[in-house]
Amino acid sequence: MMRSLRSTKAHATRSLKSFFPILAFISFITALLLNNFSPVMAQLPRQEIRGVWITNNDFNILRDRAKVQSAMTQLQELNFNTIYPVVWNSGYVMYPSAVAQRAGIQPFVFRGSDGHDILEDLITQAHRRGLLAIPWFEFGFMAPPTSELALEHPQWLTQKRDGSQTSISAAGEVVWLNPFLPEVQQFITNLVVETVTQYNVDGIQFDDHMSLPHEFGYDPYTIRLYTQETKNRPPNNPNDQAWVKWRADKITAFMVQLNQAVKARKPNAIFSVAPNYYDFAYKFQLQDWLAWMRQNIVDELIVQIYRPDLESFVSNISRREIQEAQQMIPTGIGVMTGLRNRPVSIQQIKAQVRAAQARGLGVTFFYYETLWDSAPEPANKRIAGFKSLFPVPALRSALRSGN
């Protein structure tokens, strides 16, 4: 047995020695090829989200064909690859909508300076320059109390335990559509389906307002539904864990249905969500986007991290749920480029983008006008800053399946 083992080892040693010259030759050829091809490989475009939200504040650009063309050309030259134009804001849609007309919520139609369809023109111009166009349902279940939506359909609204119906948001005082009410769910679904079928979009996006502040849900319909399903009345404490979970699960169930409705009409549409960081989103907005992602209804995630100091920004983009998302879907960070009354320096923007890029994350900027028009530095300095962040293209797969 020992002699046979020694013989086997000797044979293996001779075989390895005879193979060494072949290994050396392969290593030499491999190194040579890598050296020859490394300049080409270094020029391959990076795959990352480079987007910008286009808001109602950008309406002067949106309504003008020439300005839209110039804007899309500028974004292409700066190696952006995605736009998120607003289509649902303040209880109104930004395109001619039969759904809105049937609901009696919009007695007017937003049109461009020559009477054209703003959204159609924007999508066409974006696609000509290789940009993905993903319309953004900015207000979700939220609406101003003076909107036709709130005034015409008061039965669609939910309320707090004290009976009040409004809260204060970044958009001012707002009311909230009841996300548990079948009529509300059908209305939102109809608007979304209309958008993805009426236009050659690459997807649809929902943000932190596709949710409900945790104080709400004490309307008669929701109380009755909760009592029927749990045999208990909703607790007085809106932070009660079971009460939070029940409402969050209901919103999740609706988002699953909404995803199915979108995919049934346009299977390759990108179902994008742009929430706040998870702990806040779940506890205070009943938005369990981690469950949405784990149920495979999210094709793209952009987490809004609007922080002025780099330390807080880095801490938030390093959260475990963001790392989990990166392993599953394209993931980016929402970066603030400024508000009209709160400008943001290009130095802060660059520092935050580089921190995101260092962690393999894409970025989407809020919002277009503050990229370089309403900014603390001259436009040429801002443009040069963005060019330094995106020196080469980062192509994204256009998942359009056509109308």
C-alpha positions as CSV (number, residue, x, y, z in Angstrom):
1,M,0.0,0.0,0.0
2,M,2.8,2.5,1.0
3,R,4.9,1.5,-2.1
4,S,1.9,2.1,-4.4
5,L,1.2,5.5,-2.7
6,R,4.9,6.6,-3.2
7,S,4.7,5.5,-6.9
8,T,1.5,7.5,-7.4
9,K,3.1,10.6,-5.8
10,A,6.2,10.3,-8.0
11,H,4.1,10.0,-11.1
12,A,2.1,13.1,-10.1
13,T,5.3,15.1,-9.5
14,R,6.6,14.2,-12.9
15,S,3.3,15.1,-14.5
16,L,3.3,18.5,-12.8
17,K,6.9,19.2,-13.8
18,S,6.1,18.5,-17.4
19,F,3.1,20.8,-17.2
20,F,5.0,23.8,-15.8
21,P,6.3,25.0,-19.2
22,I,2.7,25.0,-20.5
23,L,1.5,26.9,-17.5
24,A,4.3,29.5,-17.9
25,F,3.4,29.9,-21.6
26,I,-0.3,30.4,-20.8
27,S,0.5,33.0,-18.1
28,F,2.8,34.8,-20.6
29,I,0.1,34.9,-23.3
30,T,-2.6,36.0,-20.8
31,A,-0.4,38.9,-19.5
32,L,0.3,40.0,-23.0
33,L,-3.3,40.0,-24.0
34,L,-4.4,41.8,-20.8
35,N,-1.7,44.5,-21.4
36,N,-2.9,44.9,-25.0
37,F,-6.6,45.1,-24.1
38,S,-6.4,47.1,-20.9
39,P,-6.8,50.5,-22.6
40,V,-10.0,49.3,-24.3
41,M,-11.4,47.8,-21.1
42,A,-10.7,51.0,-19.2
43,Q,-12.9,52.9,-21.7
44,L,-16.0,50.6,-21.3
45,P,-19.0,52.6,-20.0
46,R,-19.9,52.1,-16.4
47,Q,-23.4,50.7,-15.6
48,E,-25.0,53.1,-13.1
49,I,-28.1,55.3,-12.7
50,R,-27.4,58.9,-13.6
51,G,-30.8,60.6,-13.4
52,V,-32.5,63.9,-12.7
53,W,-36.1,64.6,-11.5
54,I,-37.9,67.2,-13.7
55,T,-40.5,68.9,-11.5
56,N,-43.3,71.4,-11.8
57,N,-40.8,74.1,-11.1
58,D,-39.2,73.2,-14.4
59,F,-42.5,74.0,-16.3
60,N,-41.0,76.9,-18.2
61,I,-38.6,74.4,-19.8
62,L,-41.2,71.6,-20.2
63,R,-43.6,73.7,-22.2
64,D,-41.1,74.9,-24.7
65,R,-39.9,72.4,-27.4
66,A,-36.6,74.2,-28.1
67,K,-35.8,74.4,-24.4
68,V,-36.6,70.7,-23.9
69,Q,-34.4,69.8,-26.9
70,S,-31.5,71.9,-25.4
71,A,-32.0,70.4,-22.0
72,M,-31.9,66.8,-23.3
73,T,-28.9,67.6,-25.4
74,Q,-27.1,69.0,-22.4
75,L,-27.9,66.0,-20.2
76,Q,-26.7,63.7,-23.0
77,E,-23.4,65.6,-23.3
78,L,-22.9,65.4,-19.5
79,N,-23.4,61.6,-19.7
80,F,-26.7,61.5,-17.8
81,N,-28.8,58.5,-18.8
82,T,-32.3,58.9,-17.2
83,I,-35.0,61.5,-16.6
84,Y,-37.9,61.3,-14.2
85,P,-40.5,63.9,-15.4
86,V,-43.4,64.6,-13.0
87,V,-46.8,63.5,-14.3
88,W,-48.9,63.5,-11.0
89,N,-48.6,66.6,-8.8
90,S,-51.1,68.5,-6.5
91,G,-54.0,66.3,-7.6
92,Y,-53.4,67.0,-11.3
93,V,-51.8,65.1,-14.2
94,M,-49.4,66.7,-16.7
95,Y,-50.9,65.2,-19.8
96,P,-54.3,64.9,-21.5
97,S,-56.1,62.3,-19.3
98,A,-59.4,60.6,-19.9
99,V,-59.2,59.1,-16.4
100,A,-58.9,62.5,-14.8
101,Q,-61.8,63.8,-16.9
102,R,-64.0,60.9,-15.9
103,A,-63.1,61.6,-12.2
104,G,-64.0,65.3,-12.7
105,I,-60.8,66.4,-11.1
106,Q,-59.1,68.4,-13.9
107,P,-61.1,70.9,-16.0
108,F,-58.0,71.9,-17.9
109,V,-55.1,70.3,-19.7
110,F,-51.4,71.2,-19.3
111,R,-50.1,71.9,-22.8
112,G,-46.9,73.3,-24.3
113,S,-46.4,76.7,-25.8
114,D,-47.7,75.6,-29.2
115,G,-50.5,73.5,-27.9
116,H,-48.5,70.2,-27.9
117,D,-48.5,67.3,-25.5
118,I,-45.7,68.1,-23.1
119,L,-45.0,64.6,-21.9
120,E,-45.0,63.1,-25.4
121,D,-42.5,65.7,-26.6
122,L,-40.2,65.2,-23.6
123,I,-40.1,61.4,-24.0
124,T,-39.4,61.7,-27.7
125,Q,-36.6,64.2,-27.2
126,A,-35.1,62.1,-24.4
127,H,-35.2,58.9,-26.5
128,R,-33.5,60.6,-29.4
129,R,-30.5,61.2,-27.1
130,G,-30.4,57.8,-25.6
131,L,-32.0,58.8,-22.3
132,L,-34.5,56.6,-20.5
133,A,-37.8,58.4,-19.6
134,I,-39.5,57.2,-16.5
135,P,-42.5,59.3,-15.5
136,W,-42.8,60.1,-11.8
137,F,-46.0,60.0,-9.8
138,E,-44.7,62.6,-7.3
139,F,-47.7,63.1,-5.1
140,G,-48.8,59.5,-4.7
141,F,-51.8,59.4,-2.3
142,M,-51.2,63.1,-1.3
143,A,-53.1,66.1,-2.6
144,P,-53.7,69.8,-1.6
145,P,-57.0,70.2,0.3
146,T,-58.1,72.9,-2.2
147,S,-57.6,70.6,-5.3
148,E,-60.5,69.4,-7.3
149,L,-59.5,65.9,-6.3
150,A,-60.1,66.6,-2.6
151,L,-63.2,68.8,-3.1
152,E,-64.9,66.4,-5.6
153,H,-64.1,63.2,-3.7
154,P,-64.1,64.0,0.0
155,Q,-65.2,60.4,0.7
156,W,-61.8,59.2,-0.7
157,L,-59.9,60.9,2.1
158,T,-58.6,59.4,5.3
159,Q,-58.1,61.1,8.7
160,K,-56.3,61.1,12.0
161,R,-57.8,59.8,15.3
162,D,-59.0,63.3,16.2
163,G,-60.9,63.6,12.9
164,S,-58.6,66.1,11.2
165,Q,-57.6,65.4,7.7
166,T,-54.5,67.4,6.9
167,S,-50.8,67.2,7.6
168,I,-47.9,69.5,6.8
169,S,-45.5,68.3,4.1
170,A,-42.7,69.9,2.0
171,A,-45.5,70.8,-0.4
172,G,-47.4,72.6,2.4
173,E,-50.7,71.5,3.9
174,V,-52.1,68.3,2.3
175,V,-54.8,65.7,2.6
176,W,-54.3,62.0,2.0
177,L,-56.3,59.7,-0.2
178,N,-57.2,56.5,1.7
179,P,-54.9,53.8,0.2
180,F,-57.1,51.1,1.6
181,L,-60.2,52.2,-0.2
182,P,-61.0,50.2,-3.4
183,E,-62.1,53.4,-5.3
184,V,-58.8,55.1,-4.5
185,Q,-56.8,52.1,-5.5
186,Q,-58.7,51.8,-8.8
187,F,-58.3,55.5,-9.5
188,I,-54.5,55.5,-9.0
189,T,-54.2,52.3,-11.0
190,N,-56.2,53.7,-13.9
191,L,-53.9,56.8,-14.0
192,V,-50.7,54.7,-13.9
193,V,-52.0,52.2,-16.6
194,E,-53.1,55.2,-18.7
195,T,-49.6,56.6,-18.6
196,V,-47.7,53.5,-19.5
197,T,-50.1,52.6,-22.3
198,Q,-50.6,56.1,-23.8
199,Y,-46.9,56.9,-23.9
200,N,-43.7,55.1,-25.0
201,V,-42.3,55.3,-21.4
202,D,-39.4,53.2,-20.1
203,G,-41.1,52.7,-16.7
204,I,-43.0,54.4,-14.0
205,Q,-41.8,55.8,-10.6
206,F,-43.3,56.2,-7.2
207,D,-41.7,58.0,-4.3
208,D,-42.1,58.6,-0.6
209,H,-45.7,59.8,-1.0
210,M,-46.9,56.4,-2.2
211,S,-47.5,55.9,1.5
212,L,-49.5,57.2,4.4
213,P,-48.3,59.1,7.5
214,H,-48.7,56.8,10.4
215,E,-51.1,59.2,12.2
216,F,-53.8,58.4,9.5
217,G,-56.1,55.5,9.0
218,Y,-58.8,56.4,11.5
219,D,-61.6,57.0,9.0
220,P,-64.8,54.9,9.2
221,Y,-64.0,52.6,6.3
222,T,-60.5,51.7,7.6
223,I,-61.7,51.2,11.2
224,R,-64.4,48.9,10.0
225,L,-62.0,46.9,7.8
226,Y,-59.4,46.6,10.6
227,T,-62.1,45.5,13.1
228,Q,-63.5,43.0,10.7
229,E,-60.1,41.4,10.0
230,T,-58.6,41.5,13.5
231,K,-61.7,41.5,15.8
232,N,-60.2,44.6,17.5
233,R,-60.6,48.3,17.0
234,P,-57.5,50.3,15.9
235,P,-55.4,51.2,18.9
236,N,-55.3,54.8,20.0
237,N,-51.6,54.8,19.6
238,P,-50.7,55.2,15.9
239,N,-47.3,53.7,16.5
240,D,-48.7,50.4,17.8
241,Q,-46.6,47.7,16.0
242,A,-49.6,45.5,14.9
243,W,-51.5,48.6,13.6
244,V,-48.5,49.8,11.7
245,K,-47.9,46.4,10.2
246,W,-51.5,45.9,9.2
247,R,-51.6,49.2,7.3
248,A,-48.2,48.8,5.8
249,D,-49.1,45.3,4.6
250,K,-52.3,46.7,2.9
251,I,-50.2,49.2,1.0
252,T,-47.8,46.5,0.0
253,A,-50.7,44.4,-1.3
254,F,-51.8,47.3,-3.4
255,M,-48.3,47.9,-4.8
256,V,-48.2,44.2,-5.8
257,Q,-51.5,44.7,-7.7
258,L,-50.2,47.9,-9.2
259,N,-47.1,46.2,-10.4
260,Q,-49.1,43.4,-12.0
261,A,-51.3,46.0,-13.8
262,V,-48.3,47.8,-15.2
263,K,-46.5,44.6,-16.3
264,A,-49.7,43.2,-17.9
265,R,-49.7,46.2,-20.3
266,K,-45.9,46.7,-20.6
267,P,-43.9,43.7,-19.3
268,N,-40.5,45.4,-19.7
269,A,-41.5,48.7,-18.0
270,I,-39.2,49.6,-15.1
271,F,-41.1,49.7,-11.8
272,S,-39.1,52.3,-9.9
273,V,-39.5,53.4,-6.3
274,A,-37.8,56.4,-4.6
275,P,-38.5,56.2,-0.8
276,N,-36.8,57.6,2.3
277,Y,-34.4,55.3,4.2
278,Y,-36.2,52.2,5.4
279,D,-36.5,52.7,9.1
280,F,-38.2,56.1,8.6
281,A,-40.3,54.9,5.7
282,Y,-41.7,52.0,7.5
283,K,-42.3,53.5,11.0
284,F,-43.6,56.9,9.9
285,Q,-44.9,56.4,6.4
286,L,-46.2,52.8,6.5
287,Q,-44.0,52.2,3.4
288,D,-42.5,48.7,3.6
289,W,-40.4,49.1,0.5
290,L,-38.0,46.4,1.6
291,A,-41.0,43.9,1.4
292,W,-41.8,45.3,-2.0
293,M,-38.2,44.6,-3.1
294,R,-38.1,41.1,-1.6
295,Q,-41.4,40.3,-3.4
296,N,-39.7,41.2,-6.7
297,I,-42.0,44.0,-7.7
298,V,-39.3,46.7,-7.7
299,D,-37.0,46.9,-10.7
300,E,-35.1,50.0,-9.5
301,L,-34.5,51.7,-6.2
302,I,-33.5,55.3,-5.5
303,V,-33.3,56.2,-1.8
304,Q,-33.7,59.8,-1.0
305,I,-30.8,61.0,1.2
306,Y,-31.0,64.7,1.5
307,R,-28.4,65.6,4.0
308,P,-26.2,68.7,4.1
309,D,-23.3,67.1,6.0
310,L,-21.2,64.4,4.4
311,E,-20.9,62.3,7.5
312,S,-24.7,61.9,7.9
313,F,-25.0,61.3,4.1
314,V,-22.4,58.5,4.1
315,S,-23.9,56.9,7.2
316,N,-27.3,56.7,5.5
317,I,-26.1,55.4,2.1
318,S,-24.2,52.7,4.0
319,R,-27.3,51.1,5.4
320,R,-27.7,47.4,5.2
321,E,-31.0,47.5,3.2
322,I,-29.3,49.6,0.5
323,Q,-26.5,47.0,0.3
324,E,-29.1,44.3,0.0
325,A,-30.8,46.2,-2.8
326,Q,-27.5,46.5,-4.7
327,Q,-27.3,42.7,-4.9
328,M,-30.8,42.5,-6.5
329,I,-31.6,45.6,-8.6
330,P,-30.1,48.8,-10.0
331,T,-29.8,51.1,-6.9
332,G,-29.1,54.8,-6.6
333,I,-29.2,57.6,-4.1
334,G,-31.3,60.8,-4.4
335,V,-29.0,63.8,-4.1
336,M,-30.2,67.3,-3.4
337,T,-28.8,69.8,-5.9
338,G,-30.8,72.7,-4.3
339,L,-34.1,74.3,-3.7
340,R,-35.1,77.8,-4.8
341,N,-34.7,79.1,-1.3
342,R,-31.9,76.7,-0.3
343,P,-29.0,76.5,-2.8
344,V,-26.5,73.7,-2.6
345,S,-22.8,74.2,-3.6
346,I,-21.2,72.1,-6.3
347,Q,-18.6,71.1,-3.7
348,Q,-21.2,69.4,-1.6
349,I,-22.8,67.7,-4.6
350,K,-19.5,66.4,-5.9
351,A,-18.6,65.0,-2.4
352,Q,-21.9,63.2,-2.1
353,V,-21.8,61.8,-5.6
354,R,-18.3,60.5,-5.2
355,A,-19.2,58.9,-1.9
356,A,-22.1,57.1,-3.6
357,Q,-20.0,56.1,-6.6
358,A,-17.3,54.7,-4.2
359,R,-20.0,52.3,-2.9
360,G,-21.1,51.3,-6.4
361,L,-24.3,53.3,-6.2
362,G,-25.9,55.5,-8.9
363,V,-27.4,58.9,-8.3
364,T,-30.5,60.9,-9.2
365,F,-30.6,64.7,-8.6
366,F,-33.4,66.7,-7.2
367,Y,-34.1,68.7,-9.3
368,Y,-33.4,69.9,-12.9
369,E,-33.5,73.7,-12.5
370,T,-31.0,73.5,-9.6
371,L,-28.4,71.6,-11.6
372,W,-27.0,74.8,-13.0
373,D,-29.7,77.5,-13.5
374,S,-30.8,78.3,-9.9
375,A,-27.4,77.7,-8.3
376,P,-24.9,79.5,-6.1
377,E,-22.1,79.2,-8.7
378,P,-22.0,80.3,-12.4
379,A,-23.6,77.8,-14.8
380,N,-20.2,77.0,-16.5
381,K,-18.7,76.0,-13.1
382,R,-21.6,73.8,-12.3
383,I,-21.6,72.1,-15.7
384,A,-17.8,71.5,-15.4
385,G,-18.5,69.9,-12.0
386,F,-21.0,67.4,-13.4
387,K,-18.7,66.7,-16.3
388,S,-16.0,65.7,-13.9
389,L,-18.3,63.3,-12.1
390,F,-19.4,61.6,-15.3
391,P,-16.4,61.7,-17.6
392,V,-17.6,58.7,-19.7
393,P,-21.1,57.4,-20.6
394,A,-22.9,54.9,-18.4
395,L,-25.4,53.2,-20.7
396,R,-28.6,51.7,-19.3
397,S,-30.6,49.0,-21.0
398,A,-33.6,50.5,-22.6
399,L,-36.4,48.1,-21.7
400,R,-39.0,49.7,-23.9
401,S,-41.4,47.2,-25.4
402,G,-43.2,49.8,-27.4
403,N,-46.9,51.0,-27.2
